[in-house]
Amino acid sequence: MRLGLARTALLLALVCAGRAAAQNLITQDGWEGFAMRDADNKFDRCVLYNRTVAALTASPYGMLGITRDAAGHIGLLVFYEPRALTRGNTTVRLKLDQRAVVAVPGDVLSDFHVNVPMLEPETVAALRNAKTIEATVGGHTIRFDLANVDAVLDRLDACVKIYGPKS
C-alpha cells in the first residue's frame, strides 16, 4: 500500500512540476527546466534537466539536473533507475571526463534520485567544459554525455536573477 501511495505522490509531483514549468519554463541548448519553489511557495532554486520537461514528466529516470540557488551554489539532481538507492545522507562520487574522482555530500530523496546541493568551485569549473559526467552512489553508477554546460550555467544564473528573491 505504501508503495502505491509513493508512486501516486510522485506522479502528482511530476504533474504539478509540469504545470509550474509552463509558467516559468527555461531552456538552453536542449536542456529544459524551471524555477522551483519550496512548500511555503518561496524561491528554492532553478534547475535545467538534460531532457525536455515533457520527457521528465513521462519518465523521471536516467536523467541529470543542474541547479543554482539564490546564494549562487551550483548543485546536481541525479536520477537513477527505480529502487537503485536507499534514502538518507550519502557520498556521491563524481567523475568529470578523465579527471580524478571527487566525493561530494548528497541526500538520497527517493529510491531513484539524489540531490547534491553544492559543488565546490573547482568542480563547477571542471563541469563548465566537461563532455561526460559519471555519478556513483552506493555502487550504482550512471553516466551522462554533456554539451554546452557553460551556457546552461549562465542560463541558471539568469533564471535566479529573474525568479529568485529580490534584494
LOKOL-368573 format. One record per residue (C-alpha): residue number from 1; residue in one letter; chain; x, y, z. Coordinates in steps of 0.1 Angstrom, whole numbers. Example, Ala and Ser with C-alpha at 12.3 -4.5 7.8 and 13.67 -1.06 7.14 Angstrom:
BEGIN
+-----+-----+-------+-------+-------+-------+
:   n : res : chain :    xx :    yy :    zz :
+-----+-----+-------+-------+-------+-------+
:   1 :   a :     A :   123 :   -45 :    78 :
:   2 :   s :     A :   137 :   -11 :    71 :
+-----+-----+-------+-------+-------+-------+
***
This chain:
BEGIN
+-----+-----+-------+-------+-------+-------+
:   n : res : chain :    xx :    yy :    zz :
+-----+-----+-------+-------+-------+-------+
:   1 :   m :     A :     0 :     0 :     0 :
:   2 :   r :     A :    28 :    24 :     9 :
:   3 :   l :     A :    45 :    18 :   -25 :
:   4 :   g :     A :    13 :    27 :   -43 :
:   5 :   l :     A :     9 :    59 :   -23 :
:   6 :   a :     A :    45 :    68 :   -30 :
:   7 :   r :     A :    40 :    63 :   -68 :
:   8 :   t :     A :     8 :    83 :   -67 :
:   9 :   a :     A :    26 :   111 :   -48 :
:  10 :   l :     A :    55 :   110 :   -73 :
:  11 :   l :     A :    31 :   112 :  -103 :
:  12 :   l :     A :    13 :   141 :   -87 :
:  13 :   a :     A :    46 :   159 :   -80 :
:  14 :   l :     A :    56 :   155 :  -117 :
:  15 :   v :     A :    23 :   167 :  -130 :
:  16 :   c :     A :    25 :   198 :  -107 :
:  17 :   a :     A :    61 :   203 :  -119 :
:  18 :   g :     A :    49 :   203 :  -154 :
:  19 :   r :     A :    23 :   229 :  -146 :
:  20 :   a :     A :    49 :   251 :  -128 :
:  21 :   a :     A :    73 :   247 :  -158 :
:  22 :   a :     A :    46 :   261 :  -181 :
:  23 :   q :     A :    46 :   292 :  -161 :
:  24 :   n :     A :    84 :   298 :  -159 :
:  25 :   l :     A :    99 :   274 :  -184 :
:  26 :   i :     A :   136 :   280 :  -190 :
:  27 :   t :     A :   156 :   264 :  -218 :
:  28 :   q :     A :   192 :   262 :  -230 :
:  29 :   d :     A :   206 :   242 :  -259 :
:  30 :   g :     A :   183 :   211 :  -254 :
:  31 :   w :     A :   181 :   214 :  -216 :
:  32 :   e :     A :   148 :   224 :  -201 :
:  33 :   g :     A :   137 :   233 :  -166 :
:  34 :   f :     A :   121 :   259 :  -143 :
:  35 :   a :     A :   124 :   278 :  -111 :
:  36 :   m :     A :   115 :   256 :   -81 :
:  37 :   r :     A :    96 :   267 :   -50 :
:  38 :   d :     A :    95 :   252 :   -16 :
:  39 :   a :     A :    65 :   242 :     5 :
:  40 :   d :     A :    60 :   278 :    15 :
:  41 :   n :     A :    60 :   289 :   -21 :
:  42 :   k :     A :    93 :   307 :   -17 :
:  43 :   f :     A :   120 :   305 :   -43 :
:  44 :   d :     A :   142 :   274 :   -38 :
:  45 :   r :     A :   164 :   272 :   -69 :
:  46 :   c :     A :   164 :   270 :  -107 :
:  47 :   v :     A :   170 :   237 :  -125 :
:  48 :   l :     A :   178 :   226 :  -160 :
:  49 :   y :     A :   174 :   190 :  -169 :
:  50 :   n :     A :   192 :   172 :  -198 :
:  51 :   r :     A :   159 :   165 :  -214 :
:  52 :   t :     A :   126 :   182 :  -221 :
:  53 :   v :     A :   101 :   189 :  -193 :
:  54 :   a :     A :    76 :   167 :  -213 :
:  55 :   a :     A :   101 :   138 :  -212 :
:  56 :   l :     A :   107 :   145 :  -175 :
:  57 :   t :     A :    70 :   142 :  -168 :
:  58 :   a :     A :    68 :   109 :  -188 :
:  59 :   s :     A :    98 :    93 :  -170 :
:  60 :   p :     A :   120 :   108 :  -143 :
:  61 :   y :     A :   146 :    80 :  -146 :
:  62 :   g :     A :   181 :    82 :  -161 :
:  63 :   m :     A :   185 :   119 :  -162 :
:  64 :   l :     A :   206 :   148 :  -148 :
:  65 :   g :     A :   196 :   181 :  -134 :
:  66 :   i :     A :   219 :   211 :  -128 :
:  67 :   t :     A :   207 :   235 :  -101 :
:  68 :   r :     A :   216 :   270 :   -89 :
:  69 :   d :     A :   202 :   285 :   -57 :
:  70 :   a :     A :   198 :   322 :   -47 :
:  71 :   a :     A :   232 :   321 :   -29 :
:  72 :   g :     A :   248 :   310 :   -62 :
:  73 :   h :     A :   255 :   274 :   -53 :
:  74 :   i :     A :   256 :   250 :   -82 :
:  75 :   g :     A :   242 :   215 :   -75 :
:  76 :   l :     A :   231 :   184 :   -92 :
:  77 :   l :     A :   200 :   162 :   -92 :
:  78 :   v :     A :   209 :   127 :  -104 :
:  79 :   f :     A :   181 :   103 :  -114 :
:  80 :   y :     A :   188 :    66 :  -115 :
:  81 :   e :     A :   165 :    36 :  -122 :
:  82 :   p :     A :   137 :    28 :   -97 :
:  83 :   r :     A :   148 :    10 :   -64 :
:  84 :   a :     A :   185 :    17 :   -71 :
:  85 :   l :     A :   191 :    38 :   -40 :
:  86 :   t :     A :   184 :    39 :    -2 :
:  87 :   r :     A :   172 :    72 :    13 :
:  88 :   g :     A :   194 :    93 :    35 :
:  89 :   n :     A :   227 :   111 :    35 :
:  90 :   t :     A :   253 :    97 :    12 :
:  91 :   t :     A :   285 :   103 :    -6 :
:  92 :   v :     A :   283 :   109 :   -43 :
:  93 :   r :     A :   314 :   101 :   -63 :
:  94 :   l :     A :   317 :   123 :   -94 :
:  95 :   k :     A :   340 :   118 :  -124 :
:  96 :   l :     A :   341 :   146 :  -150 :
:  97 :   d :     A :   358 :   134 :  -182 :
:  98 :   q :     A :   391 :   119 :  -173 :
:  99 :   r :     A :   396 :   139 :  -142 :
: 100 :   a :     A :   401 :   124 :  -108 :
: 101 :   v :     A :   370 :   113 :   -89 :
: 102 :   v :     A :   357 :   138 :   -64 :
: 103 :   a :     A :   335 :   129 :   -34 :
: 104 :   v :     A :   306 :   152 :   -26 :
: 105 :   p :     A :   279 :   151 :     0 :
: 106 :   g :     A :   244 :   142 :   -12 :
: 107 :   d :     A :   210 :   134 :     0 :
: 108 :   v :     A :   190 :   105 :   -15 :
: 109 :   l :     A :   155 :   118 :   -16 :
: 110 :   s :     A :   138 :    87 :   -31 :
: 111 :   d :     A :   147 :    53 :   -42 :
: 112 :   f :     A :   159 :    67 :   -75 :
: 113 :   h :     A :   173 :   102 :   -71 :
: 114 :   v :     A :   200 :   120 :   -52 :
: 115 :   n :     A :   204 :   158 :   -45 :
: 116 :   v :     A :   238 :   173 :   -44 :
: 117 :   p :     A :   231 :   208 :   -31 :
: 118 :   m :     A :   265 :   223 :   -37 :
: 119 :   l :     A :   296 :   216 :   -57 :
: 120 :   e :     A :   330 :   231 :   -49 :
: 121 :   p :     A :   342 :   259 :   -72 :
: 122 :   e :     A :   369 :   236 :   -87 :
: 123 :   t :     A :   342 :   210 :   -96 :
: 124 :   v :     A :   320 :   237 :  -111 :
: 125 :   a :     A :   349 :   250 :  -132 :
: 126 :   a :     A :   355 :   214 :  -145 :
: 127 :   l :     A :   318 :   209 :  -151 :
: 128 :   r :     A :   317 :   240 :  -173 :
: 129 :   n :     A :   337 :   223 :  -201 :
: 130 :   a :     A :   331 :   187 :  -193 :
: 131 :   k :     A :   319 :   163 :  -221 :
: 132 :   t :     A :   309 :   135 :  -197 :
: 133 :   i :     A :   299 :   130 :  -160 :
: 134 :   e :     A :   297 :    98 :  -140 :
: 135 :   a :     A :   279 :    97 :  -107 :
: 136 :   t :     A :   282 :    68 :   -83 :
: 137 :   v :     A :   261 :    63 :   -52 :
: 138 :   g :     A :   260 :    30 :   -32 :
: 139 :   g :     A :   277 :    11 :   -60 :
: 140 :   h :     A :   253 :    23 :   -87 :
: 141 :   t :     A :   269 :    44 :  -115 :
: 142 :   i :     A :   252 :    64 :  -141 :
: 143 :   r :     A :   269 :    83 :  -170 :
: 144 :   f :     A :   258 :   113 :  -190 :
: 145 :   d :     A :   272 :   129 :  -221 :
: 146 :   l :     A :   273 :   167 :  -217 :
: 147 :   a :     A :   272 :   196 :  -241 :
: 148 :   n :     A :   271 :   233 :  -236 :
: 149 :   v :     A :   272 :   232 :  -198 :
: 150 :   d :     A :   289 :   266 :  -198 :
: 151 :   a :     A :   257 :   281 :  -214 :
: 152 :   v :     A :   235 :   260 :  -191 :
: 153 :   l :     A :   252 :   275 :  -160 :
: 154 :   d :     A :   249 :   310 :  -174 :
: 155 :   r :     A :   211 :   304 :  -181 :
: 156 :   l :     A :   207 :   292 :  -145 :
: 157 :   d :     A :   223 :   324 :  -133 :
: 158 :   a :     A :   198 :   344 :  -154 :
: 159 :   c :     A :   169 :   323 :  -140 :
: 160 :   v :     A :   179 :   331 :  -104 :
: 161 :   k :     A :   180 :   368 :  -113 :
: 162 :   i :     A :   145 :   367 :  -128 :
: 163 :   y :     A :   127 :   343 :  -104 :
: 164 :   g :     A :   148 :   345 :   -73 :
: 165 :   p :     A :   144 :   368 :   -43 :
: 166 :   k :     A :   148 :   405 :   -50 :
: 167 :   s :     A :   172 :   425 :   -28 :
+-----+-----+-------+-------+-------+-------+
***
